[in-house]
Amino acid sequence: MAPEERTYICAICVICGYMQAEAVTMQTLNHQLAAIVGPAHLSEDGAPFAVHGRAPLLVAAPASVEELAQVVAACHSARVPVIPYGGGTMQSWGRPLVAERFVAVRTTRLDKILIYEPDDLTISVQAGMPFATLDAALAANGQMLPLDPPWPARSTIGGLLATGMDGPRRLGYGSARDLVIGIQMVEATGRVSKAGGMVVKNVSGFDMMKLYLGSLGTLGIIVSANFKLMPRPRAAASLSCRFARPEGAFALADALREGQLTPAAVEYHEGQSALADSPGAASMFTLEVRVEGLAAAVERHLRDVTALAERHGAAEVATLPSGSPEVEPLWALHNNLPQTLERDDNELVLRLSCLPAELPVALVDARALAARNGLQLRLNARALNGVAYLRLRGVELAVWHAAMLERWPHITLLAAPVGLAAELPAWGREPANLALMRRIKQEFDPDNLLNPGRFVV
């Protein structure tokens, strides 16, 4: 036998041996996970849980913190990456996975309220609970967690924290960073750790909770969280202020920023209105204002905001009392625009962050570049927070993205057509603290087994 033939045969043997070893590892892991969560809660059909076009080899659904920790520990021992999977509404966020094989860990069986102290306005809830379920439980006691996620019947508590998702009422109540007071995690090795607690002021030194928020499950899997709650408002109403040009809408937003009024939400929207009786609304630029509180305060806001809107040239101001049929679809329009579970194949979904005073200019650039490249643009913005969500459809998406990134460095990719997600910088320009972020990831997950490749590091 010639030497080159022996070399060829040896190479084939090495490849076959590797494939056999990998098959044995996955078979062993399959048995281990089935023993932990039960065969009924372990599936080899990963297609419904594909992330960026890649399906997991196994899907495990643990029912307790202990089971989840054992699942993660077994995967760590087998050196198989793990991705957390909640309601699936924001799984396209970030960069594509770098792993060819991985296990998806569903959190939807972790859906219980652990501790609820209505008198203290605090609650501890497992990460797999849908937001709508939590909201209904709080409503029974006249309380709320004002986060306003997209698709609340599917969005889970853990997913909201892992993505750092915000909502329109962040203006009045803050984001999840302001409302979470404790968190429990399963680390990459399967160890369970905690930060914070069940009282509003319980942190001295570095606030470890904030490290996990928005990290896309790359530092640990959230299994439960504690929140401070708010009383449900006694009265509420909304105003829909429509303008022929965006300048009028932002002039009203500036007046609200500089004045003494305290609305719960101020949302800027371009495109089709949620109001059924809005002829020509597709060409309108709308500022929606939500007010909550005591009845007298709500009445004052309605009166004063209406006067301000008319002073700044509003073509129409519609008052929507709480409970009117238009209110729910109106705010669902704002809440749901960032969702990425349902989108067209040629659609790009982004989040743009800037200083609030710079937001009008940023949206002018987005609009002009979209028109120049023949793209359809829908957008919604937290007008006083400097955050905008954009959906673009068309062919020249990469050209638009590159041009926008030259002007605005903080553009986060939420969803992109197949093939384009890997090409675009998912997190905007390289952050100045990238070296520190890499050190943190190395400390928490040195083997890079938690959602590998999805986040900045």
N, C-alpha and C positions, 0 to 999 in steps of 0.2 A: 504494500500500500504506500502510495506517495506521501511525503510529509504534509503537502498542502491538503490532501484528502483527510489525513488524520486530524489536522487543525480544524477543518470544516466540521468533521464529525464531533470533535470535542466541543466546538462552539454550539452545535445543535444540542448536545447533552446538557451544557450549562443552561441554555435557554429553557429546555424542557424541565430540568431540575428546579429552576426558579419558578416556573409556572406551577409545577406540582406542589412546591412548598407554599406558594401563595394560595393555591386552592385548599390545601390542608389548613392553613391559617384561617381562611374565611369559613371553612366548614366547622372548625373548632369554635370560632367566634359565634357562629350561628347557634351552635348548641349551648354555648354559655349564655347568650342573650335570651334564648328561649327559656332557659332555666330561671333567669332573673325575672323577666316580665310575663312569662307564660306564652305558650305557642300561639294563642289567639291574638296576642298583642305584638307579634313579630311577623313582619311581612317581607317577602323577597320581591314584591312588586313595587319597585321604586318609581315607576313612571309618573304617578300623580304628584310626586314630591321632587321632581327634577328641578335643579337650580342652574340657570344659565345653560340649559340644554343637556345637563349631565344628571343622570338618575342615580340615587344611592343604591348600593348593593343590598342593604338591609334597612328596614324602617322599624325602630323600636318605640313603643309607647309605654314608658314606665308610669306607675300609679302612685309613687311616693318619692320623696327625696332620696331615701335609701336605695330604691331601685335605680333611680337615675344615676346616683353616684356609682353604683356597681356597674352599670352599663358603660359609663365613661371610663371607669378603671379598667374594664375588660378591653375596651377599644385601645386604651393607652398601652396596655401590655402587648397587644397585637400590633401596635404602631399603625392603627387604622384611624384616619381622621374622622371627626364628628362634626356635624352641623346641627344646631338647634332649629326646630321647625314648629312654629305655633300655628297661627291661622293662615299663613301663606300669603298675606296681602302685600308684604313688602320684601319678599325673598329675592327680588331682582336687584336690590340696592347693592352698591359697591361693585368690586371687580369680580370677574369669574373665578371660581375655585381653581386652585392649582393642583388639586388631588384628582387622580383618575378613578380611585375607588374610595368610598367613604360610607359612613353610616349616618342616617338621619334619625335624630331623637325627637320624637313628637312630645310636646308638653301638654297636649289638650286633656289628658287625664288628670293633670295637676290643676284642678279647677275649683278648689274649695276656699272658703273664707276661714282663716285660721283664728284670728282674734278680731273682734269688732267691739269697740268701746264708743257707743254713740255719744255719751256724756263728755268724753275726752276728744271727740272729733278725730279719732284715729282708727285705722283698720290695717290688718295684715292679710294679704290674699296671695294665693298661689299663682304662679306665672302663667299657667295655661288657661285661666279664666277669661272668657270673652268680656270685653269692656261693657257691652250692653247688659250682660248678666249682673255685673257688679253695680252698674248704674241703677238697675231695677231694685237691687237689695238696699242701696243707699236711699232711694226715693221713698221707701217705706218709712224712713225716719226723717224725712225732710232734709236730707244731706246730699252732697254730690262731690265728685272728683272731676273738676272741669278741664278735661284734656281734649275732648272733641276729636277722636281719631277717625280716619276713614274706615268705612264699613265696620261700625262698632259691634255688629253681631258676630263678626269673624276675628277682628283684631284682638289679640291677646295682650294681657298686661305685660308679660315678658317681652313680647315683640315691640310694644310701644317704648319700653325702656331701652332695649337693645339698639333700636334705630334712632332714638332721640327724637321721635316724632312729636311735632307740636300741633296746635290747633288754633282756630281763630281767637279763642278766649285767653290765650297766653297774655294778651295785652292787659286784661283785668286781673288775672289770677296767677300768672306765671306759667312756666312750662313744667314738665315732669321733674326737672332738676330742682325746682322750687317746692315741689309737693312731696317728693319721696323723702322719708326719714329713716328708712332701714332697708336692707337688702340681704338676701341669702343666695349664695352661689355654689355651684359645683365646679371646682377647678379642673384643669386639664388632666390631673392624675386621678380624679375621682374624690378628692378631699372636699368636704363641705366647709365653707367659711361664711362669716357674717360681717356686716358693717352697719353701724347705726343701731337703732332700736325702735321703741314704741313711744318715745316722747319727742316733742317737737324740737327741743334743744338738747341734743345728746352727743355732739361731736366736739372733740378737742383735738387739735393737731390737723393732720391731713385728712380730708373727707374722702374716704375710700369709695363711698357710694358713687360719687360723681365720675370716678374712673371707668365704671362699667357702662354708664349711660352713653349710648351712641357708639359703642365699640363693636357692634354687630356680632356679639357672641364670640369674639376672638380672644378674650381674656378669661372667660368663664361663662357658664350657662346659668342664667337667672332662674331660680326655682321659686322664689317668693319675694314680695316687696311690701313695705309698710308705708302708709301715706297719711299725711294730715288732710283732713276733709274740710269742706266749706258748707255752711248752711245753704240750702236751696233758696233762691231769692223769692221774696214775697210777691214781687211783680216783675214783669219783663215785657219788652216790646222791641221791635226792630224798625229801622228806617231804611228804605231803598232810595238813594239819591242818584238820579241819572243825569249825565252830562253829555253834551255833544262832542266835547273834546276832553282828553285826559287831564289837561292843565287845570280845569275847573275842579275835577275830583281831588287832585292833589292839593289845590289851594284850600279846599275844605278840610282835608287831612291836616295840613299845616295849622289851620285855625284851631282844630281840635287839640293838636299837640301843644300849642301855646296857651290855650285857655284853661279854665278851671273845671271843665266837665271831665267826668271819669267813665267813659263808655267801657263795656266789657270786651268789645271787639270792634275793630274798624277794618273792613276787608275791601280791597280794590279788585274789581273784576272786569275783564274785557270779554265780550262775546255774548252768546245767548243767555238771556236772563232766565231765572227759574220761575218768574212770575208769568202766569198764563195770559194775562191781559196786557202784554207789553209789545205792541206793534213796533217793528223796526228795532227791537232790542239788540239784535245782532250787531248793529252799528253803534251801540251805546257804550259809554264808559261809566261804570257804576261804583259808587261807594256805599257799602252796606254798613250800618251802624247798629250794634246791639247794645241795649241798655238793660241793666238788672239792678234790683235793690228794693227799697221801700217805694210804695206807690207814688208818693209825692216827688221823690227824686226821679223816678221814671218819667213822670209827667213833665217835670222841668227839662229833662234831657230832650224829650220829644219836641217841646216847644222851642228850645234854644238851638238844637241842631237843625231843625227845619228852617229857622230864621237864617242861620249861617249858610245853609245850602242855597237858599234863594238869593242871598247876598252874593254868593260866588257863582251865580249863573246856572243853577240846576234847572234842567228842562222839566223835570218832574220829581216830586218827592212823595213816596208812598209810605204811609204809616201802617205797620202790621202789628196788631196787638198779639200778645202771647195766646196761643191756641188757635189762631186763624189758620186756615188750610195752607196758606202760602209759606208760612214760617219754616216748617220742617224741610220742604224741598229747597228753599232758599239757602239755608245753612248747610244742608247736605251737599249742595253744589260746591261750597267752599271746602268743606271737610274732605270730600272724596276726590278732588282734583289730583292730589298727590298719589293716589293708589296706583299700584302697578300690576295687580293681578290680571285685570282686563285691559288690554291695549291693542292697538293695531300693530301689524308686523313692521310697519315703517314708521313707528312712533318713538320719539325720544322724550323722556320725562326727566326733568332736572329741578334742582333746588338752587336758587341764587341767593346769596347772603351779602349784604353790604350795609353801610351806615344808613339809617332811615332817611336822612336828608339826601342821600345819593340815589335812592330807589327810583324816582321819576326818570332820571337820566339813564339808569341801567335799563329800564323798560323801554325807553325810546330806542336805545341801541339794539335791544332784542327784537323790537318790532321792525326797525329799519333793515336789519340783517336778514330777518325772515322774509321780508318783501323782496329784497335783492336776490335771495336764493330760491325764490318760488316756494316757500314753505308756509303751511298753515300753522298759525300760532294761537293757542289758548293759554291764558295765564290768570293766576289769582295771587294776590299779595297781601301779607299782613302789613297794611299801609303805614303803621306807626312803629313797626318792629324791624323793617329792613329785610324781610324774608319774602321771596316770591317763588311760586311753583309754576313751571312752564311745561307745556306739552306741545311738541312740534311734529308735524308730519310732512313727509316729502322725501326727496332724493339727496339733496346736498346738506345732510345733517352734520357731517363731519366738518364741512367748510364753515357752517354757521358756528359750530362749537369752538373751533379754533379761533375764529375772529372774536367771539365773545370773551374767550379766555384771555386774550391779549389785553382786554379792557378791564375785565372783572375776574379777579383770581379765585374767588370763592364760589365755584360752581360744582355742585355735587351731582354725580350721575345716579339717577334712581332706576332707570330702565332704558334699554337701547335695543335696536334690532339685532338679530343674531349675527355675529361676526364683528359688529361695530363696538360692542361693549368692551372687548379686549383691546381695541385700538385706542379708545379715548381715555384720557386721564380721569379716572373716576372721581377723584377728590380735588380737582382743580390743580392749581400750582402747588409745587412741593412745599410743605409747611416748614417754617423756620426751626421748629423743635423736632424734626424728623428723627434725629439721632437719639433723643430722649425717648421718643415713642418706641423705637426699636429696642432700646434697653428694657423698657417696661414689658414689651411683648416677650422678650427673651427670658425675663424673670418669671413671668406668669405661665408661659407656654414654650419652653425651650425646644420642644420637639415639633412645634408648629402643627399641632393636631386639631386645634379648635378653629373651624371655619377658615382654613388656610388660604391666604391670598385675598380674602374679601375686603379687608380694611386697608388703611394707608400703609401698614406694615404687616 
